[in-house]
Amino acid sequence: MPFSSSAASEASPLFSERLAEVMADLSCVLFRRELSPDGVIRYPWISPNVRDIFGYDASEMTVTSKGALNAIHWADRDAHVAAVLRSGFAMSRCQEAFRAVTAAGETRWLRGSSSPLRLEDGTIVWDGAWIDISPWMRAEHQFQTVMDHAEDVILTLDARNGIDWANSAAERLFGWRLDEMLGLCLSHLLATPCGSSTTHLAECAQSDVVQCFPRGTQETMVRRKDGTTFPFEMTVSEVRSDGRLSLIVIGRDITRRKATELMLEETERRLRSIASNLPGVVFQRVLDPDGTFAYPYVSEGIEEILGCEAADIVFDSSILFDAMLDADRERLLHDLLVSADTLEPVDEDVRVVGADARTHWLSGQSRPRRRGESIVWDGLILDVTDEVEERLRAELAVRESEERFRMAFDASLQGVAVVAADGTIRQVNPAFSRIVGSEGVSLAGFNIRFFLDSEHLPDAGHPQSPGQSFQFEHDQMLPDGSLRHWRVSGTSFSAASTDQAPSLLVSIDDVTERIQAAEERRQMEMALTEGQKLEALGRLAGGVAHELNNMLGPILMAAEMVTRTAELDAKNTERCGRIIEAAKHGRDIVRNVLAYCRKEQKVLSHLDIVAVFQQFSGLVASILPPSVKVSNQIGPERAMVVGDGGQITQVLLNLANNARDAMDGEGTLTLSLNLVAGCALTSGSTPGGRNGGKRSPFANLDHTLTFVDIRIRDTGCGMLPEVAAKIFDPFFTTKPVGQGTGLGLSVVQGIIKGMGGAIGVTSTPGQGSEFRIVLPLVETEIDASHLARPEL
């Protein structure tokens, strides 16, 4: 009988009552899903325990437009919907496995099944269940992680089916993929065949498997997939479950260990060879309880000294003692008896007479140890006869070394001085005299504190112990007036055994040039960084400028059409004229920004800056608030410069806006334009200079020319000298965060410099600031009445 929709709605409460409580303890969610004939998937009922797993109430379980539950992980939604649609198309059971994201953001794994049923109206209904398998998935993941990160090979071998699991270490070591190893007998990995009479694992009895791979640890040779072999240590454990035999194999590559064992054997052989070929004698001496000495072992080096074989001394130890000089033999025997009581090492310094009648000096040491009631010394003695004979040559070499040291001392580029504990200079090298500015003057007898600060030097009343050192940096004004930066270091040492206090070895390194070079490099790096910032901002400004240009075109065109076609009174005609002028000015600014962003060379031309200044004066009165009074003063009627009118207007507007902000919208803005002779430009310090007030920004201009002098003065808050010194630096601003970029005045300075001029600022806190712009005049005939006099 077909299942009606009304029956479905009635069955849902019954379905939940009978099964929901039972399945809740099993972390199982029951659900009903419907697929309408028009392809819409919905979930009319989900068991209440869905909150325990998903963290949502059943009413909160929404469905996406594609028919997937929102709680299902986004990466699994399409696959889950596709499985549901396939089930509905084939009317077959739907196997469902997906991840879900709970309300707390936790990912959980669910697996389930549902059976489809087609109703009379064509709706397909699934009744099913999802079970939370997160604990199993996490446990499996953790187990796999531990196995994959294990350094040892781990295999499981079924007695009938061969290898049924292997970790990542096995794949890396043998070169086989897991799917290639599955079903293989372990003997396929061995370099030698197993002892079974058959090559098929299915024909091997369990006893054969145990015989081939006995339990315990063993070493064998195995082979990789590419056929190469290597030594392998494996531990085989037997596991029986449900009458089935399984083996667990844990192993590791012991190639390095085998190589180490071979190396140890080779080392032992070499040590024996070294003992036989040493220029001295390796020996073992034994003092027996009866007081007699024996030599169980003597190396072959004794033959070159005494002319007898080592076996002769092993047989008769008196041969060695009789070859010693009497005094040395008695001293050695006494020291041996003392060492036998104290177990302290013995210095083996004796003289022996060799077979060539030459006296040999032997020097060495032996260390005692107890062995039962006997005392055993293991020792080494060397023939140092040649060393004694070379002593004179060594003394000569020392004298030559001292001479070389003297030459190096004099040739050192660092200033070096040997100073007594009280600070008296004993000896200096030429570099020291040159660094301190006293070339040609003997500094012996001077006190080092005459050149260096006493606070950094060791206290003469509490001299340092030998080996102690100090280091500091010091600025010193030389007699020629130059300031030098020194890096000073010193070490206490004993210059002579008769000195009651250690001397000082003081070294001075003049690092003035290095510090200057490092500072210049730092400034260059900062300039490069700022340049990169400006380049990035330039690209951004270029995009904005394009958009502004697109907006200015219609404004300009509309204003011009209104002026030409509409009948306007004088006031509105003036207003339209201002709109046209402002739009053209904006267009010029946009072009300047685009030219700057594209790094194009701006084409400069001759222009009358008086006309530009007058136009700006009219414009600034309209953009500033009424509370700001504007005062204009223009000297010459005409002044030609090489520049760009749009850029000059941009500069003046920038300075006017800054003045408005400084006056907080209320005060007096004074604008003036005059001519000034180059010799009238100040060459003194200007707080607004880029060099921090040390040099006027106009000092590098050609003082033989005549300049246009533009000044913009406000009655604002003014600036401190240290602020004015950095006002033209890129990204420096005195405005609050979000109200200034720090680029305006930097761009202004670049524009003025590009026209061959300069800009400076003077400011007094509480009284206001004055920006001064000078541009070279290009006219040859100048009205002298308009030239400004030098400022005193």
Disulfide bonds with the S-S distance in Angstrom:
none
